Amino acid sequence: MERAEAYGFSGAMSGTFLLSCLLFAAVSRRQRGPYMDEVFHVPQAQAYCHGRFLQWDPMITTLPGLYLLSVGVVKPAAWLLGWTGSVVCSVGMLRFINLLFSAGNFYLLYLLLFKIHQKNKAVSGFQRILSALTLAMFPTLYFFTFLYYTDPGSVFFTLFSYLMCLYGNHKTSALLGFCGFMFRQTNIVWTVFCAGNVVADKLNEAWKIELQKKKDEKISSRKGAFSDLTRILQFLVEYLLSPKNLITLTALTLPYILLVSLFFVFVFINGGIVVGDRSSHEACLHFPQLFYFLSFTVFFSFLHLLTPAKVRKFLLSLRKHPVQYGLITVISLFLIWKFTYVHKYLLADNRHYTFYVWRKVFQRHELVKYLLVPFYVFAGWSFADTLKSKSIFWILMYFVCLLAVTVPQKLLEFRYFILPFLIYRLNIPFLSLYRQLLELAFYILVNAVTFYLFLYRTFQWENSDEIQRFMW
């Protein structure tokens, strides 16, 4: 990192943290007590603060990583600063943990952008800083910086694990992956993703050698996407059936294999992936979740995905391959018809944005969910097109992880999209400086509207005296 870039990054991070502290103070004044899921998280953390580690709220569905880390930070800080009484492990003190995670996420996003795009000499240091700042301000994640939720910590350890994986420190990566798993069980998917990075690199090296052999032997290659896919699948089968290759891959990914094995032991002993209350967290094959994620990604990355050039390129591709797109459309219609689920929380809780998205869009008419399929097809094509700089094996691995982390979820919840979105955004090309500034302004606007609604547009339910607030 050059000196000017280091100063620029330090200034951006310090300024963002200061503004976040001011916003944190405003949120804490307006909402002093626990809100929404904090009603479960805060008392549990406070029980741990008082040494009651055997106490557990059965309504909590995640492992105790957040509470253990909170106690590990707050207790020593209170001892050093001489704090006593109710201030120790208070709501505000616990929420501040996520403010620290937010600063850490900013730093990790910058380091990841630097590592992933280090070969791209056209990207300036200012663009890297601006891109890291934009992703750190990503509205769905940034909002939960100011509440005591698992999201900031979950993102921190997952991004840290990914960074260590990219640097080849796989034992540390697996250890950090375990920490991420302790915050949210589904983060095990991103441990598989890290292992998949290693495998994808090896496959890509072998594939390049294979292509060179074909070229040297002057074997004519068949044209067409289907033929290319057939060749790749044939290569994959041959490569993975080789005992020598399997031994090599196992040795390289052993730390991740041990962690995934530990996960399966946990699932067997626990009787499922969810701890505590499972009645509202039933796994199912909810394939439309992929379409919702694509729509979510297009909304927050429209400057990357929804451009006139992209639309023209898509229409040209559509004209060239009408049969393939027709088949994709039919499959999408079938998946929506047979695998659409509506969670009771989505219909009942009018504090969340998803409630209004579902009511204003999907509940307008029974046919709306089918009429959106052409948009989903375009969104999927544009999404894949932005990843064309990555190897086919990396894309395949990412897509498998994306399906694993979204499809089993019955509830439409934007928080579930945070990590797959960030991983995607870290790996696509940079926008021009003008478009980067425009995207940052868009994120700031969305955050401003969200916090305004949360802080000042409160309401009450008929059968309750509690103040209700709008949120992600």
Disulfide bonds with the S-S distance in Angstrom:
Cys49-Cys89 1.54
